[in-house]
């Protein structure tokens, strides 16, 4: 057996391996990880300060895509 790569959230691996939808808790944990990985990054075409709620929405979308593979 090999070690799980630290660059991939364990929730993503579990959902893919088990062929199941993520729980709300897993979705939120992956979204938090996405936000942490992005740090203070801003959208490429943002002028001025980025909206914090927009960053939260984007991280949830990215987490959903990572866990489910497509948008519902």
Secondary structure, 3 states (H helix, E strand, C coil): CCCCCCCCCHHHHHHHHHCCCCCHHHHHHHHHHHHHHHCCCCCCCCCCCCCHHHHHHHHHHHHHHHHHCCCC
